[in-house]
Amino acid sequence: MTYVITEACLDVKDQSCIEVCPVDCIYSEEEDRICYVEPQECIDCGACESACPVQAIFPEDNLARESVQFIEINSLWFKDKGAARLRVEEFA
């Protein structure tokens, strides 16, 4: 299991989650509209979930049905940032 950042992060990018992550597995670049969790690096500690001011971060197995696609989007960013950004735009 890993944590997933969902659509509630869209255009917020508070980055409190990045600051508290003990393994630095949350990433975002200037042109991104959300932050992304690297699933291979996440240690499932949950520090990011409680730090998020908009409740955008959830354990993978506890996602709302409408947010399940963010599992793929988070993972995709680490393979093809452009494709992940296009997928995020679908929620704008």
C-alpha positions in Angstrom: 0.0 0.0 0.0 1.0 3.6 -0.6 -0.5 7.0 -0.1 -2.1 8.8 -3.0 -2.7 12.5 -3.5 -6.1 13.2 -5.1 -8.0 16.0 -6.8 -8.5 18.0 -3.6 -4.8 19.1 -4.0 -5.6 20.6 -7.4 -4.2 24.2 -7.5 -3.6 24.1 -3.7 -0.1 22.6 -3.5 0.4 23.7 0.1 3.4 21.4 0.3 3.1 20.7 4.0 3.1 17.1 3.0 6.5 17.5 1.4 7.9 19.1 4.5 6.9 16.3 6.8 7.7 13.3 4.7 10.6 11.4 6.4 11.7 9.8 3.1 11.2 12.7 0.7 8.9 10.7 -1.6 6.5 13.5 -2.5 7.3 15.6 -5.5 6.1 18.5 -7.5 7.5 20.8 -10.1 6.5 24.4 -10.8 4.2 23.5 -13.7 2.3 20.8 -11.7 -1.1 21.5 -10.3 -0.8 18.8 -7.6 1.9 16.9 -5.7 2.7 13.3 -6.4 3.7 10.4 -4.2 6.4 8.1 -5.5 4.8 4.7 -4.7 8.2 2.8 -4.7 9.6 5.2 -2.1 6.6 5.7 0.2 7.0 3.9 3.5 3.3 4.2 4.4 3.9 6.2 7.6 0.9 8.5 7.1 2.7 11.7 8.1 1.6 13.4 4.9 -2.1 12.5 5.4 -2.4 14.4 8.6 -0.3 17.4 7.3 -2.5 18.0 4.3 -4.8 21.0 5.0 -7.3 20.0 2.3 -7.5 16.3 3.1 -6.2 15.3 -0.4 -4.0 12.4 0.7 -5.4 8.9 1.4 -4.1 5.4 1.8 -4.4 3.6 -1.6 -6.9 1.1 -0.2 -9.1 3.9 1.3 -9.7 6.0 -1.7 -13.2 7.2 -2.7 -14.5 5.6 -5.8 -14.2 8.8 -7.8 -10.5 9.2 -6.8 -9.2 5.7 -7.7 -7.7 7.0 -11.0 -5.2 9.0 -8.9 -3.4 5.8 -8.1 -2.4 5.6 -11.7 -1.9 9.3 -12.1 0.5 9.5 -9.2 2.5 6.5 -10.5 2.4 7.8 -14.1 4.1 11.1 -13.1 7.3 9.2 -12.4 7.3 7.6 -15.8 5.8 10.3 -18.0 5.2 13.7 -16.4 3.5 15.1 -19.4 1.0 12.3 -19.6 0.2 12.7 -15.8 -0.3 16.4 -16.2 -2.7 15.8 -19.0 -4.7 13.4 -16.9 -4.8 16.0 -14.0 -6.2 18.5 -16.5 -9.3 16.3 -16.9 -10.3 17.4 -13.4 -9.9 21.1 -13.9 
